[in-house]
C-alpha cells in the first residue's frame, strides 16, 4: 500500500494505491552503495495514479491497508483519493 498526504484548494487529501513490491535489479556504481528500494507494480491504472500524484515520495507498507487508511481519512476529515 502506498499513501501520501497532500493539500490542495479543497483541503487535505490522502492519495492511496495498492500494488506488488518487487526487488530492484542490482547495479554497481564505483564508490556508491546501492540504496534500499523496490519496484512497485500498481494494481490500478498507471495513468489514474499519475493524475493524482502528490509527490515523488510516498509512504509504503507491506499488505493491503487501503480500507483502514480510507477509514482513518474519514475520521480525520481528510479526502481519500484511491487510484
CNS distance restraints for C-alpha pairs under 8 A (distance, minus, plus):
assign (resid   1 and name CA) (resid  16 and name CA) 7.17 0.50 0.50
assign (resid   1 and name CA) (resid  17 and name CA) 5.80 0.50 0.50
assign (resid   1 and name CA) (resid  18 and name CA) 4.38 0.50 0.50
assign (resid   1 and name CA) (resid  19 and name CA) 6.44 0.50 0.50
assign (resid   1 and name CA) (resid  60 and name CA) 5.68 0.50 0.50
assign (resid   1 and name CA) (resid  61 and name CA) 5.47 0.50 0.50
assign (resid   1 and name CA) (resid  62 and name CA) 6.36 0.50 0.50
assign (resid   1 and name CA) (resid  63 and name CA) 6.26 0.50 0.50
assign (resid   1 and name CA) (resid  64 and name CA) 5.53 0.50 0.50
assign (resid   1 and name CA) (resid  65 and name CA) 6.12 0.50 0.50
assign (resid   1 and name CA) (resid  66 and name CA) 6.61 0.50 0.50
assign (resid   2 and name CA) (resid  15 and name CA) 7.95 0.50 0.50
assign (resid   2 and name CA) (resid  16 and name CA) 5.68 0.50 0.50
assign (resid   2 and name CA) (resid  17 and name CA) 5.21 0.50 0.50
assign (resid   2 and name CA) (resid  18 and name CA) 6.04 0.50 0.50
assign (resid   2 and name CA) (resid  19 and name CA) 7.99 0.50 0.50
assign (resid   2 and name CA) (resid  58 and name CA) 6.04 0.50 0.50
assign (resid   2 and name CA) (resid  59 and name CA) 5.65 0.50 0.50
assign (resid   2 and name CA) (resid  60 and name CA) 4.59 0.50 0.50
assign (resid   2 and name CA) (resid  61 and name CA) 6.75 0.50 0.50
assign (resid   3 and name CA) (resid  14 and name CA) 6.53 0.50 0.50
assign (resid   3 and name CA) (resid  15 and name CA) 5.42 0.50 0.50
assign (resid   3 and name CA) (resid  16 and name CA) 4.51 0.50 0.50
assign (resid   3 and name CA) (resid  17 and name CA) 6.59 0.50 0.50
assign (resid   3 and name CA) (resid  58 and name CA) 5.59 0.50 0.50
assign (resid   3 and name CA) (resid  59 and name CA) 5.36 0.50 0.50
assign (resid   3 and name CA) (resid  60 and name CA) 6.66 0.50 0.50
assign (resid   4 and name CA) (resid  14 and name CA) 5.50 0.50 0.50
assign (resid   4 and name CA) (resid  15 and name CA) 5.22 0.50 0.50
assign (resid   4 and name CA) (resid  16 and name CA) 6.82 0.50 0.50
assign (resid   4 and name CA) (resid  54 and name CA) 6.59 0.50 0.50
assign (resid   4 and name CA) (resid  55 and name CA) 7.53 0.50 0.50
assign (resid   4 and name CA) (resid  57 and name CA) 7.56 0.50 0.50
assign (resid   4 and name CA) (resid  58 and name CA) 5.13 0.50 0.50
assign (resid   4 and name CA) (resid  59 and name CA) 6.29 0.50 0.50
assign (resid   5 and name CA) (resid  12 and name CA) 7.09 0.50 0.50
assign (resid   5 and name CA) (resid  13 and name CA) 5.87 0.50 0.50
assign (resid   5 and name CA) (resid  14 and name CA) 4.46 0.50 0.50
assign (resid   5 and name CA) (resid  15 and name CA) 6.51 0.50 0.50
assign (resid   5 and name CA) (resid  54 and name CA) 7.62 0.50 0.50
assign (resid   6 and name CA) (resid  12 and name CA) 5.79 0.50 0.50
assign (resid   6 and name CA) (resid  13 and name CA) 5.44 0.50 0.50
assign (resid   6 and name CA) (resid  14 and name CA) 6.24 0.50 0.50
assign (resid   6 and name CA) (resid  15 and name CA) 7.75 0.50 0.50
assign (resid   6 and name CA) (resid  54 and name CA) 6.18 0.50 0.50
assign (resid   7 and name CA) (resid  11 and name CA) 5.34 0.50 0.50
assign (resid   7 and name CA) (resid  12 and name CA) 4.26 0.50 0.50
assign (resid   7 and name CA) (resid  13 and name CA) 5.75 0.50 0.50
assign (resid   8 and name CA) (resid  12 and name CA) 6.51 0.50 0.50
assign (resid   8 and name CA) (resid  13 and name CA) 7.59 0.50 0.50
assign (resid  11 and name CA) (resid  78 and name CA) 7.67 0.50 0.50
assign (resid  11 and name CA) (resid  79 and name CA) 7.91 0.50 0.50
assign (resid  12 and name CA) (resid  78 and name CA) 5.33 0.50 0.50
assign (resid  12 and name CA) (resid  79 and name CA) 6.29 0.50 0.50
assign (resid  13 and name CA) (resid  78 and name CA) 5.27 0.50 0.50
assign (resid  13 and name CA) (resid  79 and name CA) 4.42 0.50 0.50
assign (resid  13 and name CA) (resid  80 and name CA) 5.66 0.50 0.50
assign (resid  13 and name CA) (resid  81 and name CA) 6.75 0.50 0.50
assign (resid  14 and name CA) (resid  73 and name CA) 7.30 0.50 0.50
assign (resid  14 and name CA) (resid  78 and name CA) 6.71 0.50 0.50
assign (resid  14 and name CA) (resid  79 and name CA) 6.19 0.50 0.50
assign (resid  14 and name CA) (resid  80 and name CA) 4.87 0.50 0.50
assign (resid  14 and name CA) (resid  81 and name CA) 5.83 0.50 0.50
assign (resid  15 and name CA) (resid  52 and name CA) 6.85 0.50 0.50
assign (resid  15 and name CA) (resid  53 and name CA) 7.43 0.50 0.50
assign (resid  15 and name CA) (resid  54 and name CA) 7.00 0.50 0.50
assign (resid  15 and name CA) (resid  80 and name CA) 6.26 0.50 0.50
assign (resid  15 and name CA) (resid  81 and name CA) 4.75 0.50 0.50
assign (resid  15 and name CA) (resid  82 and name CA) 5.98 0.50 0.50
assign (resid  15 and name CA) (resid  83 and name CA) 7.52 0.50 0.50
assign (resid  16 and name CA) (resid  66 and name CA) 6.73 0.50 0.50
assign (resid  16 and name CA) (resid  69 and name CA) 7.92 0.50 0.50
assign (resid  16 and name CA) (resid  80 and name CA) 7.14 0.50 0.50
assign (resid  16 and name CA) (resid  81 and name CA) 6.02 0.50 0.50
assign (resid  16 and name CA) (resid  82 and name CA) 4.78 0.50 0.50
assign (resid  16 and name CA) (resid  83 and name CA) 6.38 0.50 0.50
assign (resid  17 and name CA) (resid  42 and name CA) 7.30 0.50 0.50
assign (resid  17 and name CA) (resid  43 and name CA) 7.65 0.50 0.50
assign (resid  17 and name CA) (resid  44 and name CA) 7.51 0.50 0.50
assign (resid  17 and name CA) (resid  49 and name CA) 7.50 0.50 0.50
assign (resid  17 and name CA) (resid  66 and name CA) 7.19 0.50 0.50
assign (resid  17 and name CA) (resid  82 and name CA) 5.84 0.50 0.50
assign (resid  17 and name CA) (resid  83 and name CA) 5.30 0.50 0.50
assign (resid  18 and name CA) (resid  42 and name CA) 6.00 0.50 0.50
assign (resid  18 and name CA) (resid  43 and name CA) 5.72 0.50 0.50
assign (resid  18 and name CA) (resid  44 and name CA) 7.47 0.50 0.50
assign (resid  18 and name CA) (resid  64 and name CA) 6.60 0.50 0.50
assign (resid  18 and name CA) (resid  66 and name CA) 7.18 0.50 0.50
assign (resid  19 and name CA) (resid  40 and name CA) 6.16 0.50 0.50
assign (resid  19 and name CA) (resid  41 and name CA) 5.27 0.50 0.50
assign (resid  19 and name CA) (resid  42 and name CA) 4.05 0.50 0.50
assign (resid  19 and name CA) (resid  43 and name CA) 4.66 0.50 0.50
assign (resid  19 and name CA) (resid  44 and name CA) 7.73 0.50 0.50
assign (resid  20 and name CA) (resid  40 and name CA) 5.57 0.50 0.50
assign (resid  20 and name CA) (resid  41 and name CA) 5.16 0.50 0.50
assign (resid  20 and name CA) (resid  42 and name CA) 6.52 0.50 0.50
assign (resid  20 and name CA) (resid  43 and name CA) 7.42 0.50 0.50
assign (resid  21 and name CA) (resid  38 and name CA) 6.20 0.50 0.50
assign (resid  21 and name CA) (resid  39 and name CA) 5.80 0.50 0.50
assign (resid  21 and name CA) (resid  40 and name CA) 4.67 0.50 0.50
assign (resid  21 and name CA) (resid  41 and name CA) 6.53 0.50 0.50
assign (resid  22 and name CA) (resid  38 and name CA) 5.72 0.50 0.50
assign (resid  22 and name CA) (resid  39 and name CA) 4.98 0.50 0.50
assign (resid  22 and name CA) (resid  40 and name CA) 6.07 0.50 0.50
assign (resid  22 and name CA) (resid  41 and name CA) 7.48 0.50 0.50
assign (resid  23 and name CA) (resid  37 and name CA) 7.45 0.50 0.50
assign (resid  23 and name CA) (resid  38 and name CA) 5.03 0.50 0.50
assign (resid  23 and name CA) (resid  39 and name CA) 5.98 0.50 0.50
assign (resid  24 and name CA) (resid  37 and name CA) 6.50 0.50 0.50
assign (resid  24 and name CA) (resid  38 and name CA) 5.10 0.50 0.50
assign (resid  24 and name CA) (resid  39 and name CA) 5.69 0.50 0.50
assign (resid  26 and name CA) (resid  34 and name CA) 7.91 0.50 0.50
assign (resid  27 and name CA) (resid  34 and name CA) 7.18 0.50 0.50
assign (resid  28 and name CA) (resid  32 and name CA) 7.53 0.50 0.50
assign (resid  28 and name CA) (resid  33 and name CA) 7.63 0.50 0.50
assign (resid  28 and name CA) (resid  34 and name CA) 7.19 0.50 0.50
assign (resid  29 and name CA) (resid  33 and name CA) 7.33 0.50 0.50
assign (resid  42 and name CA) (resid  46 and name CA) 6.89 0.50 0.50
assign (resid  44 and name CA) (resid  48 and name CA) 7.43 0.50 0.50
assign (resid  44 and name CA) (resid  49 and name CA) 7.45 0.50 0.50
assign (resid  44 and name CA) (resid  83 and name CA) 6.10 0.50 0.50
assign (resid  45 and name CA) (resid  49 and name CA) 6.46 0.50 0.50
assign (resid  45 and name CA) (resid  83 and name CA) 7.34 0.50 0.50
assign (resid  46 and name CA) (resid  50 and name CA) 6.17 0.50 0.50
assign (resid  47 and name CA) (resid  51 and name CA) 6.21 0.50 0.50
assign (resid  48 and name CA) (resid  52 and name CA) 6.84 0.50 0.50
assign (resid  48 and name CA) (resid  83 and name CA) 5.89 0.50 0.50
assign (resid  49 and name CA) (resid  53 and name CA) 6.14 0.50 0.50
assign (resid  49 and name CA) (resid  83 and name CA) 5.31 0.50 0.50
assign (resid  52 and name CA) (resid  81 and name CA) 7.63 0.50 0.50
assign (resid  52 and name CA) (resid  83 and name CA) 7.77 0.50 0.50
assign (resid  65 and name CA) (resid  69 and name CA) 6.19 0.50 0.50
assign (resid  66 and name CA) (resid  70 and name CA) 6.16 0.50 0.50
assign (resid  67 and name CA) (resid  71 and name CA) 6.16 0.50 0.50
assign (resid  68 and name CA) (resid  72 and name CA) 6.21 0.50 0.50
assign (resid  69 and name CA) (resid  73 and name CA) 6.13 0.50 0.50
assign (resid  70 and name CA) (resid  74 and name CA) 6.31 0.50 0.50
assign (resid  70 and name CA) (resid  80 and name CA) 5.84 0.50 0.50
assign (resid  71 and name CA) (resid  75 and name CA) 6.37 0.50 0.50
assign (resid  72 and name CA) (resid  76 and name CA) 6.24 0.50 0.50
assign (resid  73 and name CA) (resid  77 and name CA) 5.90 0.50 0.50
assign (resid  73 and name CA) (resid  78 and name CA) 4.64 0.50 0.50
assign (resid  73 and name CA) (resid  79 and name CA) 6.39 0.50 0.50
assign (resid  73 and name CA) (resid  80 and name CA) 6.09 0.50 0.50
assign (resid  74 and name CA) (resid  78 and name CA) 6.03 0.50 0.50
assign (resid  74 and name CA) (resid  79 and name CA) 7.15 0.50 0.50
assign (resid  74 and name CA) (resid  80 and name CA) 7.63 0.50 0.50
